[in-house]
């Protein structure tokens, strides 16, 4: 693996992990709190937890557009993780790495939107 490829993989891994941490925080601050696994967790723990959040979103007492935004954040995060996994298993591919990074960016934007909505609507 070239230096560029290694840097790209490290950046993606870091970004995906930081996004998960952001999701943990947002979920703890939802109108109906949702707890996600924390600490030393792997995708074996994170993926089902994020999928569970997607299942529970429609039960959150918040506007539909914010429910949809959080749902999209989770979907983009899962997509980024899936693409990262393919990069690990099948080897580095520049287009796939860019696709994973695009999913990260979209998840970050959606997470920020929900975070701002939660901040504006704290009790």
C-alpha positions as CSV (number, residue, x, y, z in Angstrom):
1,X,0.0,0.0,0.0
2,X,1.4,3.4,-1.0
3,X,1.8,6.2,1.5
4,X,-1.2,8.0,-0.1
5,X,-3.4,4.9,0.2
6,X,-2.3,4.3,3.9
7,X,-3.1,8.0,4.7
8,X,-6.5,7.8,3.0
9,X,-7.4,4.6,4.9
10,X,-6.3,6.1,8.2
11,X,-8.3,9.3,7.5
12,X,-11.4,7.3,6.6
13,X,-11.1,5.1,9.7
14,X,-10.7,8.2,11.9
15,X,-13.6,10.0,10.3
16,X,-15.9,7.0,10.5
17,X,-15.0,6.6,14.2
18,X,-15.5,10.3,15.0
19,X,-18.9,10.2,13.2
20,X,-19.9,7.3,15.3
21,X,-18.9,9.2,18.4
22,X,-21.1,12.1,17.2
23,X,-24.0,9.8,16.6
24,X,-23.6,8.5,20.2
25,X,-23.8,12.0,21.5
26,X,-26.8,13.0,19.3
27,X,-28.7,9.8,20.3
28,X,-28.1,10.6,24.0
29,X,-29.7,14.0,23.4
30,X,-32.7,12.9,21.4
31,X,-36.2,13.6,22.9
32,X,-36.3,9.9,23.7
33,X,-32.7,9.0,24.5
34,X,-31.1,6.1,22.6
35,X,-27.9,4.6,24.0
36,X,-25.3,3.2,21.6
37,X,-22.3,1.0,22.6
38,X,-19.3,3.0,23.6
39,X,-15.7,2.4,24.5
40,X,-13.7,-0.2,22.6
41,X,-16.4,-1.2,20.1
42,X,-16.1,-2.8,16.7
43,X,-18.3,-2.8,13.6
44,X,-19.9,-6.0,15.0
45,X,-21.4,-3.8,17.8
46,X,-21.8,-0.5,16.0
47,X,-23.6,-1.7,12.8
48,X,-26.6,-3.3,14.6
49,X,-26.8,-0.3,17.0
50,X,-26.9,2.2,14.1
51,X,-29.5,0.1,12.3
52,X,-31.5,0.1,15.5
53,X,-31.4,3.9,15.6
54,X,-32.8,3.9,12.1
55,X,-35.7,1.6,13.2
56,X,-36.4,3.8,16.2
57,X,-36.3,7.2,14.5
58,X,-40.0,7.4,13.5
59,X,-40.9,7.0,17.2
60,X,-38.9,10.1,18.2
61,X,-41.1,13.2,19.0
62,X,-39.4,15.4,16.5
63,X,-40.4,16.9,13.1
64,X,-40.3,14.5,10.1
65,X,-37.6,16.5,8.4
66,X,-35.3,16.0,11.4
67,X,-36.2,12.3,11.6
68,X,-35.3,12.0,7.9
69,X,-32.1,13.9,8.4
70,X,-31.0,11.6,11.3
71,X,-32.1,8.5,9.2
72,X,-29.9,9.8,6.3
73,X,-27.0,10.4,8.6
74,X,-27.2,6.8,9.8
75,X,-27.5,5.5,6.2
76,X,-24.5,7.5,5.0
77,X,-22.5,6.3,8.0
78,X,-23.4,2.7,7.3
79,X,-22.5,3.2,3.6
80,X,-19.1,4.7,4.5
81,X,-18.4,1.8,6.8
82,X,-19.4,-0.8,4.1
83,X,-17.2,0.9,1.6
84,X,-14.3,1.0,4.0
85,X,-14.7,-2.7,4.6
86,X,-14.5,-3.3,0.9
87,X,-11.3,-1.3,0.7
88,X,-9.8,-3.4,3.5
89,X,-11.0,-6.8,2.0
90,X,-10.6,-6.1,-1.7
91,X,-7.7,-3.7,-1.6
92,X,-7.5,0.0,-2.1
93,X,-9.4,1.5,-5.0
94,X,-9.3,5.3,-5.5
95,X,-13.0,5.6,-6.7
96,X,-14.2,3.5,-3.8
97,X,-12.2,5.5,-1.3
98,X,-13.7,8.7,-2.7
99,X,-17.1,7.2,-2.4
100,X,-16.5,6.3,1.2
101,X,-15.3,9.9,1.8
102,X,-18.4,11.3,0.1
103,X,-20.6,9.2,2.5
104,X,-18.6,10.6,5.4
105,X,-19.1,14.2,4.3
106,X,-22.9,13.6,3.8
107,X,-23.2,11.9,7.2
108,X,-21.3,14.8,8.8
109,X,-23.6,17.4,7.3
110,X,-26.7,15.5,8.3
111,X,-25.3,15.0,11.8
112,X,-24.6,18.7,12.1
113,X,-28.1,19.6,11.1
114,X,-29.6,17.3,13.7
115,X,-27.2,18.6,16.3
116,X,-28.2,22.2,15.6
117,X,-31.9,21.3,15.7
118,X,-31.3,19.6,19.1
119,X,-29.4,22.6,20.5
120,X,-32.2,24.9,19.4
121,X,-34.9,22.7,20.9
122,X,-33.4,21.8,24.3
123,X,-35.8,21.8,27.2
